[in-house]
Amino acid sequence: MNWWTPNYFHGMNSIMLKKPTTLKNSINGNQSERYYYLDWLRLFAILVVFFHHCSKFFDYHTTTVYNTVRSPALSAFREFNFLWIMPLFFFISGASVYFSLRSRKAGGFIKERILRILIPLIFIGTFVINPPYIYIERLFEGKTISGFISWYPHFFDGMWPKGNFAPLGMGTHLWYLQYLFIFSLILLPLFVRSKKSGRSHLAKLATHFEKPWALLLLFVPISAAASSIELMGLGFTRVVGGWDPISFLLLFIYGYLIFSNTQLLETIGKISTVSLVAAIVLTIFYIDSHFGVNLAIPGITRHNIHEIEAAFPINLPVSAAIQAFRGLLGWCWLIGLLGLGKRFLNFNNRALAYGGEAVLPFYILHHTIILVVGFPILQWSSSVSTKYSAIASISFVIILALYELLVRRLNIIRFLFGMKSKI
């Protein structure tokens, strides 16, 4: 059995890293690969998240700020993204924790979590990003007509969702960072290496999943958690990211587990193509039946594109079975995407270096900017495609301008956004 021994690791290690994961491993003294593909996958995923949130205005499921006319295509686009995008983020975050703890002790790891996650959540998230986010929602709901500056003191009126005050990641897209911080702390005993064996509890457990069938069966705990959450009437917890917190916790653990064992990575390479094909075929069936394109199935179809305003009632046992099916589907996508990344994206260039550092600030800024830009555009008497294109293009330019001209250049702002100081 060979175990990864990192030689060095740059940047943030728990979340969307600020620099590429230029991790060089040495196995038995020999240099091995660098995991550039993890950074490419993360960079690709954050771009999809951006377009995903631009689409939210036009999704059948949206109940906050939305366009009068909804879009079947953009609704299907978002439903497809829900299957893999946040699972991929939590998985990569778990893998990064493994690499981080190879070069630091528990105390240093906690300090890093505070600097890279908690500081941005407290100072930028609570007082800069969340207020305009909540303000746009209240403006859309008709609960305020005042300008943002005069409304800002009312941000502290009551606790969200009934009130306005949404600290940390509450009520906004920053819930992801909040989950990561909590997961990192509560799972730390499983992540820290034993002084006696030099391996963590999870690294030892990883040896039981080296066979392809055993690795594939890791979807079972996710499916069991997702279906149980549904049966307990807690399906509302999927309002963030399309999955429940227990599934995210398991995916976070799996990221650590798999990257702690070279054999598991080799197994993923062997089964990734089959997994990707299965994911594509099953996704076509899932999306088709979800929107009743060809298969309108009672209890399964949630929105019929042939009857735009129709929303079908929920059948609890069937819904639980669907959540179990999504567990399998999400796991197939993860294995397939990892295999694709390892095969085609394991290289470095200037675009990755720049984009890798920009990912976290981009994520923090993006959804609030989209809401601020999108709200007035929704008032246009234009087509969905025109509004969507305008929201996406204008928002993207503003986010990059803020990052390039403000966040990236000033060390105090870099610190508040969880970035290392620029020398």
N, C-alpha and C positions, 0 to 999 in steps of 0.2 A: 504493500500500500504506500503510495506516494502522497505527500501533503504539500500544499502550496506554502512557500515561504517567501513573502514579499521582500524585495530589496529596498523599494521605496514607494511612496504613495503621496501624490500631490493633491492638495485641495480638500474640499469638503468630502466627507466619507459617508455620511448618512443619508443625504438627500440628493437633490440635483446638483452635482458637484460644480464648484465654481471654476475648476480647472479640469482638464481631461484626466480620466482615470489611467494615467500612464503608469500602470502598475507593472513592474518587471518582476517576474517570479524566478526563483532559482530552485531547481529540483535536483537534489543530490549534488549541488555545486554547479550545475549546468544552467545556463540562461534559458528561459522559456519565453512564452509569448507575453505581450502586453495586452491588456483588455481595452483597447481603444473602442472596440465594438459596443461596449457598455455605454460609452459616452455618445456614440452615434445614435444608439437606440434611445437614449435619454433625450438627445437633441431633437430627434425625429418626433418623439412622443410629445414634447412640449409644444412643438409647432402644431401637432394635431389637436392638442388641448386648446390652443388659441382659436383655431377654426371651429372646434367643437363648441366653445363658449360664444363665438359669434353666431352660431346656428341656434343657440338656445332661444332667442327671440321668436323663432319660427317653428319650434317643436310643439307637437300636440301635447306633450306632458308638462310644459312650462305653465306655472300658475302665478309667477311674480310679474316680471316685466316682459310683455309679449306683443307681437304684432297681431293686428286684427285677422289677417289671413295667415294660416299656418301652411307649412310646406311638407308634403309627404317625403320628398327626397331628403331634405335636411333632417327630418325626424328619423328616417331610416339611418342616415349618416351618424347621428348621435347614438342611436340604439346600438349600432355596430361598434362604435368607439367604447361604449360602456363595457363591452365584453372583455376588453384587453388593456385599455390604456392605464387605468389606475392599478390593476394587478401588476402591470409591468413596472410602474413607478415603485410600488411597495417592494416588489421582488428585487429590483436593482438596489434599492435602499438597504434591504437586508444584506445583500452581498457586500455592499460597501462597508457595513458595520463589521463584517468579518475582517476585511482588510485593515480597517482602522484599528481594531483591537490587536492586530498582530504587531503593531508598532507603538502602542501606548497602553498604559494600565487603566483600570476602571476610573480612577480619579481624573486622569487626563481626558478620558472619553466623555465623562459627564461635563467637564469644563468646555469641551468642544461643542457638545450639544447646546449648552447655554449660549455660547458665542454665535454659533451658526444658525440656531433655530429660535431660541427663546428671546434673544435680543431683538431680532427683526419682528417677531410676533408682538412683543410688548410695545416697542417704540414706533415702528413703521406701520405694522398691522393695525394696532388698536387706535392710534391717533391720526394716521395719515390715509391709509388704504380703506379701512372699514367705514369711516364716516360718509364719504361720497357714495359708497356702495349702498348703504342703508338709506341715504337721502334720496337717491334715484328711485328706490323701491317705494318709499313713502310718497314721493312726488307722483309716481305712476298710480298709486292707490288713492290719490286725492286727499291724503292726510296732512299735506302741507302745500302751501302755495308760495311760501317765502323763498328768498334766495338762499344759496348754500351758506354764505357767511353768517347771515342772521339766524339760520337754522342750526348751525353747528353746536351751540350750547345745548340744544335739545337732544343732541346725540346721547347725552348722559341721562336722559329721562327714562327710567325703568330699564329692565333687563330684557334683551331680545329673547323670544320673538314678539311678545306682547309690547315691550318697550323698544327703545332704539339702541341702547347701549350693547354693543357687540364686541367684547374684548377678545384679544388673541385671535383665534381662528373661528370664533363663534359666528354663525350666520353668513359667512362669506367663503370664498374659495380657499382661504388660508387654513381651513380645517385640516388640510393635508399635513401641514407643518406641525400643527397641534397633535395630531395622531402620532407622527413620527417621534416627537419629543416624549410622549407618554409611553409609546411602545419601547423606545430605547431604554428607558429607565426600568420599566417593569420586567423586561426580558434580560436585563443585564446579567443576572446570575446564570442564565443559560448560555450567554455569549462569552463570558470571561473564561480564559484558559486556566486549567488546574495547574498549580505549581508542580505537582507530582508527575502528571502524565504529559503536560504541555499541550493538552487539547481541552476544548470545552465540552460540555455535555452534548451539545448539538453536533459537534464534529464527530463524537463517538457514535451518536445515533445515525449519522449519515451512512455508515457502512452497511446498514440494513436495506438501503434503497439503490444499490448499485446495479441490480438487474433491471432490464427495461420494464418488465411487468410491475416491479415494485415501485419504480419511479413514476410510472403512469398512474398507479393507484394513489398517489399523493393527492389526487383530486377528491378522493372520498371524504376526508375531513372537511374540505371546503364545501362540498355538496351537502354534507350532513349539517354543517353549521348554517348554511344559507337556508335550507329547507326548514330547519328547526326554528330559526328566527321568524320565518313566515308563519309557521303554525302557531307560534306564541303571540302573534299579532304585533310583531315588532318590525314589520316590513318597512315602516316609515323611516327606519334608520338608513335605508339605502338611498335616501334623498341626496346624500353626499357621495358622489363617485359611482353610484349605481350598484354598490355592494355594501354589505353590512360590516360593522367593525371587526367581528370575529374572523371573517374571511380575509380582511386586510391584515389582521394580526398573523394569520397562518401564512399568508403570502410573504410577509416580512420575514418570518422564521425560515421559510423555504429558500429565500434568497441567500441567507447565511448558510443554511444547511448544505445546499448544492455547491456553493463555491468553496466550501471547506474541504471538498473531496474531489480529487482529480478524476477518479473513476466515474463519478456522477456526471461530470462535464463531458467525458468521452461518451457516456451513454446517451446524453442529450444529443450529441452530434450524430449518433447512429439512428435515432428515432425521430429526429426533427422533421425530416421530409414527410414521413407518414403522418406525423402529428399535424403538420401544416395543412396537408391535403384534407385530413379529417376535419380540421377546424373550418376550412373554407366550405366544405360540403354541408356540415352541420349548421354553419352560420346562415347559409342560403335558406335552409329549411326554417331556421329560427326566425329570421327577419320576415320571410314570406308569411309564416303563420301569425306572427305578431301583428302585422298590418293587414292581414287578410288579402294579400295580393292574389294568390291562387287558392290558398287554403284558409278559409274563415272557420275556425274551430271554436265552439263555445267553451269558455273557460280559459282558452289560450290566447285567442285574438283579442288584443287590447284596443286597437284603433283600426277601423276598416277604411282603407283609402277610397273605397267606392262610396262610402257614406262618411264624408269628412268629419262631421260633427259627432258621429257615433262613437261612444266609449262603452265597451262591453263590461258587464259586471264581473267581479272577481270570484272565482271558485277556489276556496282556500286550499283544499287538497291538491287540486290541479296546479295552483300557483306554487305550492311547495315543491311539487315535482319539477316545475319549470326552473325553479331556483337551483335544484339539484343538477338539472341538465346544464344550466349556465356554469356551474362549478366545473364540470367536465370540459365544456366549451372554452372557458377562460384558461384552463390549464393547458389544453391543446394549443391555444394561441401562444401562450408563453413559451412552451418548448419549441414551437415552430419559429417564432421570432428570434429566440436565442440562437437557434441553429443557423438561420439566415444571417444574423449579425456576425456570428463567428466566421462564417464562410466568406462573406463579401465586404464586411465593414471593419476589419481589424487593421486599420491603417490610420496614420495621423497626418494632418496638414494644418494650414493656417486657419481655415474655416472652423475646424474642430476646436483649435486653441481659443479662438475668439468666442465661438458659440458656447463652448463648455463653461467659460467664465460668466457668460451672460445669462445662463439658464435660470439661476435662482432669482436675480433681480427681475428678469422678464416675467417669471411666474408670479412674483409678488405684485407686480404692476398690472398685469394684463387684463384681468377680469373687470377691475374697477374702471380702467380706461375704456374698455369695450362698452360698459354700461353708460358712462358719461357721453361717449360718442354716439352710441346707438339710440339713446332716448329721443333726441330731437329728430334723428333720421326716421324713426318709426312714424313720425307725424307726416312724412312725405306721402303724397298720393302716387306712389311708384310701385313697380312690381317687386316681388320678393327677391328676385335675383339682383335687381338694382340696389335695393336697400342692403342686402347682404354684402355685395361687393364693396359698397361705400363704407360700411361699418368695418369690414376686415382690412381694407387698404388704409383708411385713415387711422384706425387704431394701431396698426402695425407700425406705421411711420412715427406716430407719437411716442409709442413705447420705446422704439429704438433711439429716437432723439433724446428722450429723457435719460435713457441708459448711457448713451455715448457722451452727452454734453454735461450731465450732472452726476449720475451714480458712479460711473466708471472712473471719473477724474478726481474726485474729492475723497480723501481718506476717511473723513468723518462719516460721509454718506456710505462709503464702502462698508465701514464697520457696522452701521445701522442696518445694512442690507445683508449682513452675514458674510461679507467678503473679507479677505485678507487685505491689509494695507498695501498700497502700491509703493514700491521703493523707487 
